[in-house]
Amino acid sequence: MPAQKDRWVSSLIFLLFCASSIPKCGNASLQQEPSPQHYFSGLEAGKTSLAFFSPSVSPGAHPFLEHVGSSAEALQDYGVSVVKVNCPKEDVSRYCGKENALRKAFLFRGNRLIREFPTDALFDVNSIIANVLFALLFNEVKYVETLTDLENIENVLKGKSNMVFAYVPATGTAEHRAVMEAAFVYGTIHQFVLTTEAALLKATSPDDPDVSSAWLLFCHCQQVTEPAQACRRTALAQPLTLLNIHRHLKLMGAPLVTEVAEDPEKISTVHLQLGLPLVFILSQKETYEADRRTAEFVAWQLLGKAGVALLSRDLVELNVLQRSNVALKTPDEGMPIQYLVLEDTDEVITLVEDKNKVKQIQEDEQEEEEEEDEDEKENNNQDIQDDQVVEAVSRDKKRELPLEQILVLTEENFHSSLSEAARTVVLFYASWEAVSLAVLRSYSEVAAHLQGTSGVLLSRVNCWDWPGLCSQENVTQFPTLRVYQEGQQPVTYGGMWGAEELSSFILLSQVSCPLKLATMDEAEGYLRGEFPSELPSHHHTSLLGVFSSATSKAREAFEEAGNILSGHVRMGMYFEDDALALSQKFSVSPPALLLARSGGRSVEGIALSGHSVQDMVQMIRYELLDIFPEITVPNLPQYLQLGKPFLILFSAGDISQVESKEMLKLAKGRSQQTFVVCWLNLKKTPVGYGILRTYFSTTPPLPLLLWVNLHAGGQVFKFPSEQSITEMNILLWLEKLQAGLEIPSSTLSEEDWKPPLPAYDFLQMMEPSVPELSPHPGDTPAQQPPKNPVGDTAGGDSATREEPSQESSAEEVGVPGRGLRGTAPRLAARDKQGRRHSEL
């Protein structure tokens, strides 16, 4: 039914346009009445007529008579008859009197007078039709003079109907006629609003519009659900004519995004029919939601300029779709569809607005394909993987790692080797698993860095060869790094897998945690940064627990917390008789915790009382966090675990001293307990650009202060760019934000941040293939040795096992991209980044 109505409206507009474009010959539609009495006696209820009363004069004797005669046929299309009533000489009634004859025209509905017009206002055909329709549609077309009137109408329409807002410099013009003719047809679908106030036009436009020209805005109010939310507005870019208005309204009524599941060559939408291009965003089942959001964002940017369709690769079997992420179909007959690989949504928009962009992109892609062909000739034995870690390992699989310094452990020598050194570091890994091999590369760098360090033995266990040993040690994920010390529970590493982080963990694990200090001089030296030679002297805040003899329970909890935090935290403990004197130097009493930051230049005292072991571990981790941290990839999880909103300053480099001072004041204030005040340097952490594009689709001007609440609603609020970043301005803004007076700039998806594949126990998968595993490799039942899927860069431990089958390939999962969300960036990242990723 809606489609049938739309076709009826289109046909009517077309007929009206044709009728208004055909030159009129004579006054065939102008009716003649011999007298007023005869005219009024023949009026029918509900019929509309425009009458003018005139003495017997020839039509050419008065210009008005010419124009009204020419407009008669057009008005007849709107159900308005035009009547010339002859006034006898002796008739001096109201309508035939000297003050009305040929000086006024009268609009009747039935025998009721609706409006009278002075004939000098009906100066041509356009003015006659515009004014007559304006009078007929007085209740349907709202006339407004102020911004308040316009906003009141918008508020009433929100969630119900859309609005067409038109500005004309003066009534009676051709543009006024076009608006009224469109309102006659579309008035039952949209609310039409008209103004001639130039000040109102300027108030509704962020730019400085030309008030000498007519304007038309389509206001999308029907989809607005919140009263405080503004209606989006899309301006008509063409001149204000009836045909252009019809075209604009037809585009606004089309679906924002069309979902298609057939060959793009067969697709025809209203945009193509109206001479506009159609942009296809290529999607697939796994990334549908993200691709849909991307398509909607692009569609809003291109509204009125191009159509946007979401094309599923899963439902259309075209090889070219697997190599592209965007397609462009033009209305030109015979032109093939252009399949492209674009980086972000800005490129899609430029693609439509700049016709030369398509040719440039295709030339760039051709050059890249030629370069890739050359690379493939040089590396024809290397597989191209979708996952970046797999890609790096796969491309470098022939490169032997220097693992001579790392002892290979088996079921036979595992327990005996643990007693050979004070501390034994063991890396449990799987030789077929890409992340394990990537970490093994970092581990080899650690071995080179720690070569010659006494008391530390670096070793490795390939769980692909020794699943029974790994299962016995309760290793269920790869890779796993543990530090074994005789008589103590092994310490499992839980940090980043870079060589620097691993080295720091191993060195810190060498020293007792907490380290017991015997004298006050040692304790004060510890706070000043004078550590044992084996301790790393950088990148760590020092913790010193101070206890008296009466606080043994708190001391035991502190020691247990030290065991849990071993390798991650530098902790000392002092519990001699003069512990009270030491703690009082920092205005606390035992049990107390002293934090020495910046090499002992700043020492903070914190009282300890009634803390359980877990509470103490949590408190220590919290106190070690910086007051105003720079967010990086390694430290982000620590701050996310707090479960607090982020007040984060994005900067293209180091922040200025003024901004740093103001943000630090804010961080040290009373509100610091409720949210995390931090900043992110995009030069050091370029992944921040991807974060900003997720929030805003394009990178906004920097520096940029945001409030991000990832744990409740996912709303992102942007600090006003026109305000300076000061503590007072930020606090006032936060008060408005918490009072609900600010509108979020974007809202993150509520989807769970899950891995692309469900977790599974690798050992459980391997065990069934060797049900009678012997403790000795030589006693293992004979098996057909499979090929190692990635290649054992570890130098090849003796035994091998059959590879578990994996139904999901890396190609199906993809890697996240940088600009276009969903499928599009994965293709861009794979084609433009993955093939050149030659090192981890």
N, C-alpha and C positions, 0 to 999 in steps of 0.2 A: 504493500500500500504506500509506504513512504517513497519508494522508487517511482510508482505511478504518479504520485503527487509532484515529485521533482520533475518528471518528464512534462507534466502539464504546465508547471511554472516556466520551464525552459521554452516550451512552445509558445506560450503567451508572450514572453519577453521578446522572442524572435519576431512574432507577428507585430508587436507594438513597435519594435525597432524598424521593421520594414515599413510599417505604416507611416512612422514619423519621418522616414527618409524619402518617401515618394513625393514628388512635387504635386501640389494640389492644383487642379484645373477648375476654376470657377468656384461657385458656392453651392455645390450640389446638396450638401448636408444642412444648409441653412434653411430653417423652416420660416414660413411667413404666416402671420396671423393678421386678419383685417382690423381687429379692434381688441382693446383690453378685455372687454366683456367676453368675447369669443375665446380669448386665450385662457382666462381664469376658469371658464366653464368647462374647458377640456382638460384641465390638469388631473392627473391620476395619482392616487396615493402611492408613495414609494418611488415615483419617477422623479428624476432630477433634471432641471432645465435651467439654462442660463438665458435670461431674457433681457433685451434692451428695447426701450420704447422710443420710437422715432417718428417724426412727421414724414410725410411722403417725400423722400429725397433719394437721389440715385446713390448706389453703394460707393461709387468713386468720389462722391462729394465730401466724404469724411474719412480720414485715414483709419480711424477705429473700425469703421465698417469693413474695410478691406481685411484687417487682421482678424477680426472676429469671424468673418466668413471663412478665412483660411484655416482657422483653428477648429471649425465646426466638425469636420470629419475626424480629427484626432480625438476630440472630446467625446464623440459618439462611441469610440472604442471603450471608453470608461463609463458608458451608460449615461452620458450627459448630452441632452439635446440643446442646440443653440437656436433660439427663437427671436426673430425680429418682429416686434409688435407695432403695427402702424397706428398712429394716433390721429384720429380725425381732428380737423381744425377746431371744432367746437368743444373737444374734450380737454378740460383743464383739471382733471383729477390728479391724485398724488403722483402717479407714474408718468403721466403725460404732461405735467406742468413744465414750465420753462426751466425750473431748477433741476429737473431730472432727465428730461428728454435729451438723449445723446451725451449726457454728462455722467450717467451712472448705469451700471449693469447690475442685474439682480439675480441671485442664485436661489432657486426654489427647490424644495423637496416636497412633492405634492403641492398643496397650496400654502405651505409654511415657508416663510422667508428665512433663509439661512444666513446669507451675507449679502451686502451690497458693496460694489466696488466703484470707486471713481474711475472714469474711463481713461484718465491720464495715467493710471497705474497699470492699465492693460495696453501697453505701448507696442507690443508685438505678439507673435504667436506664442513664444516661450513664456512670456509673462502671463498671458491669459491662461494657458494650461497649468502653469505652476501655481498661480493664485487660486484657481478653481479647485485643483486637487488638494491644495493646502487647507482650503476651507472645508472640503469634504472629509479630509482625514484629520480634522482638528483634534479629535480625541485619541487617534492612533499615533500621530507624530507629535512628540513632545517638543516644545520649544523651550530652551533654557538660556539663561543669561549669565549665571555664575557657576563657579566650580562646585560650590556646595549643592546646587540643584542637580548637577550632573552626577555627583557622588551619591546623592540620595537615590537617584534612579538606579544607579549601578547596584547599590546595596539591596534594593528591593528585588533586582533581577538575579542576584547571585544564587546559583544552584537551580535556577528555573529556566532562564532564557538568555540568549545572547543579545547584544545591542549593536546597532549601526549608528555611529555618531558622525554627523556631517556638518561641516562648516562651509558656508557660502558667504562671500563678501557682501552680497546684497540679494534680496528676494527678487523674483521675477526674471532671473537670468537663466541661461541655458542649463547651467549646473544645478540651479534650484529645481528646474523642471525635471532633470534627470533623476534627482533624489526623490521627488514626489512620485514620479512614475514607478520607480523601483519600490517605494513604500506601498504603492497601491497593490503591487503583486506580492511582495515579501512581508507585508505588514503583519500578516497572521503568523509568520514564522519567527521574525525578529522584531525587537522593539527599536523603532527609528527615533532618533533624537536630532534636532536641528538647532543651529545657532548661527547668528551673524556677528557675534562678539569676538573681535580679534584677541582680546585679552584672555578669553576662555581657551581659545586655540593654543595660545602660548603656554598657558598653565598646564595643558594636558600633554605637551610635547617636551622631551628633554632637550631637543635642539631648538634652534631659532627658526620657526617655520615662516614661510613667505605668506603673509596675511592677505596679499593681493590675489592669491590663487585659492581655489576651492580645495578642501581636504575631506577625506572620508576614512574613518577608522572603524575596523571591526573589533568589538570588545568581547572577548571570550569569557562571559560571566556564567554560562550554564554549568561549566565544570568546576567552578569555585565552590569549595565546601566550607571554608572558614570565613566568618564575617570580616576578619582583619586582613584576609588575603586579597590582593588587588587583582582586577581582571586584566589578563594579558590583552594587548592591543596590537593589531596588525593593520598597517596603513595601506591604502590603495596607492600603488606607485604610478599608475597611469593617469591621464587626464580624466576628469569626472564626467563621463558620458554614461548613458543608459547601458550600453553594451559592456563597457568596462566594469560598471557596478555589478551587473549580472555575472560577469566572468569572475569577479572577486568573490562574490557571495557563494558562487558555486564551488570555488576552491576552498573557501572557509568551511563549507558544509561537507567536504570530502573527508574520509577517514584520515586522521593524522598520520598513521602508519598502516600501510596495506600489507597483509601477510600473504605471500604467494608460495605455491608449491608446484610450479610447472616451469617449463622452459621460458626464460625471460623474453625471448623473441616473440612469444605468443601473448604476452601481457599487454593489455591496453587499459589505462586508467584515465580519469577525467583530466589529469594534468597533461598527458600526451595529447588528448583530444583538443585541449585548449592551447597547444603549442608550447608546452613547458617540458623540460627534461624530467626523467624519472631516475632517482638514485636507488640502487639496491645495496643494502647492508647484508652481507653474507653471514649466515648463522648456522648453528648446529645444536642438537638436542642438549648437550652438556652445558652450553653457555647461553641458552635461550634467554634467560632473564636479563643478564648483563647486555646481551645484544639488543634486546628490546628497549632497554633504557637508552642505549647509545642511539638507536634509530629514532626514538622520540625526541631526544635532544637535538639531533640533526634536523628533524622535521620542523621543530619550532624555529630554528635558525633560518630555514629555507622556506618558511610558509609564504605562499604566494609567488615563490620563485621557482620551485621545483617540487615534485612529489618524492616521497620516500617509501620504499618497500623493504620488507624483511624477507629475505630469500633463504630457505632452508636447504643446506647441502644434503641433508639426510634424505630429502624427498625428491631431489632433482639430480639425476646421474649425469653430470657434466664434468669432465676432467679439469676443465679450465677453472671451475669453482674451487678446486682444492688448492690452486696456486694463487688465488686472489682473495681480497677481502671486501672490495667495493666494485660495483659495476655501474655504468652510466648508459642510459638509453635516451637518445634524443628523438624529438618528434619528426626529424627529417626523414623522409621516406627513403629506404634503401641504405641508410647508414647503419653499419654493424654496431653491436653493443661493445662498449669499451670496458675491458676487465683490467682492474688496477690493484696495486698494493700500496695503501696509504698508511701513514704513521699515526695521524690523529684526526680529530673531527675538524680542526681548522682547515686541513687540506681538502676535506670533503666539501666544505662550504666554498673555499676558493675555487674548487673544481667547477662548481656551478656558476659562480660569479665571473670567473675569468676563463673564457673559452679557449685561450691559448695554453691553459694549464694542462689540459689533457695531452696535448702533443708533447709538452715538456716532460711530463711524468713518463710517458711511453718511451721517450728517448733515454731518460735516466734509467729506466728498467732494462732497456736493451743493453746499455753500457754495463749495468751490473750483471746481467746474464752472461755477457761476454767475459767479464772478469771471473765469474763463478765457474764458467766452463774451463778457463785456464787453471783455476785453483783445483778443480776436480781432476784435470789431467795430471797435475803434480801429486795429488793425493787420492788417486783412484782406488786405493784399497781401504779408504777410511769411510766409515758409515756416517751418515748425517742423522743425528738424533734430535728429537724435539726438546728434551730436557737439557738445560745448559750444563748441569753437572755430568750427565751421561755423555753429552757432546764432548766436553773437555777430556774426559777419561777415554772415550772412544778414539778421539783423534790422536791422543798421546799414548795409545796402548803399547806401541812398539818401543817407547822410551823406557829403558831400565831405570828403576829407582835405586839410589845408593842405600841399601838396607844392610850393609855389612855390620854396622854398629848395633843392630837390633837382633836380639836372640830369638830364634824360632822355638816356640814351645809346643810340645805334644803331650799326649796323655802319659807318656813314659817319663818325661823329664820335668813336667810342670811343677810338682810339689817340691822336688829336690832343688830346682832352680830358685824357688822363692826364698830359700835360706842362704843363697850365695851372697846376697848384698843386704845392707840394712833396709833398703826399700827397693821393691821391684815394681816397675810400672808395666802393666800388661794392656795391650790393645787387642780387644776381641773384634774380629772383622770377618767379612765373607768375601772371598776373592772374586765372586761374580757380581757383587753389588757395587754400583757406581759410587755412592757416597762413601762406602768403606774405602774404596781405592783412592778417592780424593783425600780422605783423612789420612790415609797411609802416606800420601805425599807430604802432608804437613808434618806427620810424625817423623819422617826421614829428615826433615829440616830441623826438628827439635833434637834429634840424635846428633846431628852435626854441631848444633849450638851447644849442647851439653857434653860434648865429647871431653873426657878427662875429669868430669865431675865425680868426686868420690862418693861412695855410698848410694849411688843410684844405678840401677840396672834397667835398661829399656828392652822390652820383649814384646812378642806378638803371638796370637793364636788365630789361625785360620779356621773358623767354625765350619767352613765348607768341608774341611778335611776332618775335623774333630768335633762333630756335633754332640757326642756324649760328654766330652769335657766341658763344653760351653753350657750344656744343659745342667751339668753338675754344679757349675758356678752360677747358675740361675741367670744366664745371659739370654735374654729374649728379644733384644733389639740390636741392630748393628748401625754404626760401630758403638762399642762401649769401652771406656778407658777406666782402669782401676789402679790404685796404688796399694800394694800389699806390704805390711810390716808385721814381722813375727810377733805373735801374742796380741794382736789388735785386729779389729774388724777392718776389712778393706774399705778404702774411701773411693767412691764412684764420682767421676767427673761429670759435671752438668752444665758446662759453659760452651762458649763458641769454639769452633774447631780450627781456628787459625794457629799458626806455629807460635806466635807470641803468647797467646792465651794458654796454650798447652804448656809452654815452658814455665810461665809464671806459676801455674798450678803445681807442676812437679817440684819446683824449687821451694815453694811455700810448704809443700807436704814434707819436705826434709826436716823441718823444725817442728818441735812439739807445739801443739795448739790446744790450750794456751801454753806459752813459754813462761816457765817459772823464773822470776827474778829474785835474787837473794838479798840485795841491799838497796837502800834508797837511791844511791848514786846510779846503780844499774837501771832502776825504774825511771829516774829523771832523764838519764841518757837515752833510754828507750823512747820516751816521749819527745826528745829532741831529734830523734832520727838516727841514733847510734845503735845499729843492729848487728847481730852476728854476721860474719862474712858470707855465710851461705844464704842469707835472706836477700831477696831482691829489694833494692832500696828505692823503687819508684812505683808510681801508679797505685799506691795503696795508702789508705788511712790507717793509722795504728790505733789499736784498742788496748787499753790497760784496765784490767779489773782489780780493784783494791778492796781487800777484805780484812776484817779483824777476826780474832779468835772466836768471837761470839756470833759470827755470821757464817758458820760452816755449811749450813744448808744452801745458802745463796752461792757459796763457793763451789759446792758440788754441782749445782745446776750450771754454773758458768763453765766448769770443766767439761761437762757433758755437751754443752753447746759448742765448745771448742772442738770436740771430736767430730761433731756434725759438720762444722764449718771448716774443717781442716783442708788446706789447699786453696781456699777461697778468701780467707780473711787472715790478716796478721794480728794475732792476739797475744797479749802478755798478761801475767797475773802476779800480784804482789800481796802477800798476807803475813808480813812480819809484824813485830810489835809496834813499829813506828808507822804503820799503815794509816792510822788516824791523822798523824801530822802531814803525811803526803796528801791525803784527800782534802784536808782543810785548806791547803794551799789553793785549791780550786773550788772552794766554797761548797763542798759536799762532805758527807760522812759515810763511812763504810756501812753496808756494801755500796760501792759506787763504780761507775764506768767512766773512764777518762778517754776522750777522743782527741787524738793529735792529728790535725790537718796541716797540710802545706809544710811538711818537714818540721813540725813542732812549733811553728810560729803562732798557731792558734790551738789552744787546748780547751775543750769543753767538758764540764763535769755533769754527769747524770746520775741521779740516785737510783739504786736497785733495791726493790723491796717486793717480796711475795711473788717473784716471777717463777713460773714453771720453766722446764727446759725449752719447750716449744715456744713459749712466750718470749723467752730470752733470745732464742735464735731469730725470731721474727723482729724483735726490737733492735737487735744488732744489725740485721740487714737493712732495716729502715733507717737507722741512724747513720749508716755508711753512705746512704744516698746523698748526693749533692743537694744543696739548698736551691740553687738555680742551675740545673744541669743542662749541658748540651746533649740533645738526644742523638744517639747513634744507633746503628743496627745492633751492636752487641749489648748496649745497656737498655734498649727499649723494653724488653720483657720485664726487667726489674720494676720499671715504673708502671707498666700495665697491670702488674700483679697487685698494685695498691688499690685498684678498682675505683680510682678517682677521676674526675674530669681533668682534661689538659687545658691549660692556658699557654699556648705555644706560639712563639714568635719565629716565623720563617724569614730567613735572611739569605741574601745572595753571597754573603761572606761573613766576616766577623762583624758583630753588632757594635754600634758606637758606644763610647763610654757613658754617654748620657742615657741611652736606652738600657744599657746594662745596669746602671745605678738605679734607675727607676724600677726595673723589673726585680732587682735584688731586694729593694725596699718592700716591694709587694710580697715577695716570697718570704721575707722575714716577718711579715705582719701577722695579725691575728688570724687571717683567713687561710694561712698556708696549710692548715690541717685539713681543709676541705677540698683542695684541688692542687694539682701539680703545676708549678710555674716553671717553664722550660723554654728552650729555643733550639732551632735546628739550622745548621749551616749547610745550605744546599751545595756549596762547593765541595765540602768534605763528604756529605751524604747526599749524593744526587738522586737517590731513590725518593727524596722529598718532592721532587718535581712530579713524580707519578702520584704521590699522595695528593698534591694540590690539584692535579688533573682529575683525580677521582672525586674530589670535593666540588670542583668548579668546571670540569671538562676542559678548560684552558688555564694556563698559568697566569694568575693575576699579578698586578704590580707588587714589587717587594720594597721594603719589608712589609710583612703582613702578620697581624696578630689575630689568632683564632681561639675560640672556645670550642672544644671538641669533647663531647660526652659519649665515649664509645660504649659505656656500660649501661646507659639508660636512654634509649630512644635514638642514639646515633645522630643527634642534631649537631650541626656545625654553624656557629655564629661568627660573623666577620666584624671585627672592630672597625668603626667608621674611619675611612682613610683620610678624611679631612681633619681629624683630630690628632694632636701630637700624643706620643706614647709616654704618658706620665702616670704616676701612681694614682693621683686624684681622678684623672679622666677614666682610667681603667676601672676603678672602684665604682664610679657613678654608672659606667656602662654595665658593669656586672649587676648592680642593683636593678637597673631596668630589665636586664636579661632574666633575673630571677623573679621579677614581678610579672613576667610574661609580656612585656611591652616591646620586645625585639622579635623580629621574624627571622627564622633560621635561613641561612644562605643555601643550605642543602641538608638533606637527611640521608644518612647511609642506610644501605639495605639491611634488613633484619635477618638476612640469611646467616646461618652459622658459618664461621670461618673454619671449614673442615679441610683436611688433606684431600687431594683429588681422588685418592683411592683409600679404601678402608684398611686399617692396620691389620696385620696378620703375623702369626708366629712363624718365622722362617724355619726354626729348628723343628717345629712340629711337622712342617711340610717335608723336611728332609728325612726325618726319622723313618717314615714308613718304607722308604726305598732301601733301607739297610736294617731290617728288623732284627738280624742276629749280628749286630756290630761287635766285632772282637776288640779287646783292648789293645791289640797289636796290629799295625797295618798289614804285616805279613800274613796274619791269620784271617784276614777278611775274605769272605767268599768271592770267587771270581765274578767280575762284572765287566760289562762292555764300557770302557772309559769314554765318557762324552767329551766333546770339545768344550773348553771354557768359553762362555759366551762373550766375555769382554777381554779375556787374555790376562794371565796372572802376572802382572807387572811386579809382584812382590818377589819374584825370583823363583817361584814354583816350589811349594811344599809337595812332598812326595805323593800323597793320596789325593784322589779326586772323587767327586760324587756326581750323580746324574742331576742335571739342571731341572728344577721344578718348572712346570709349564706356566706361562703367564698369558692369560687371554687378553689383557688390556695392554696395548702397546703405548709407548710414549707419544706416538702420533695422536692417539685419541685424547690424551690428557692435555697436552699443550703447556706452554709456559705463559705467565702473565705478561702483558705488554705495557706500553708506556702511555699511549694516548687514547686511541679507541678502546673502549672497554669490551670484554667478551672475546669473541672469536677474532675480530679484526687485528688487535695488537699481537695476538699469538702468531698469526701469519707474518706480520711485519717483523716481529722479533726473530722468527725462525729464518726468514729469507735474508734479512739484512744484518742480523747480529749473530745468529747461531753459527752460520757457516764461516765466520771469521773468528770464532772463539777458540783460539788455539792454546790457551793456557787458563788455568783455574783462577 
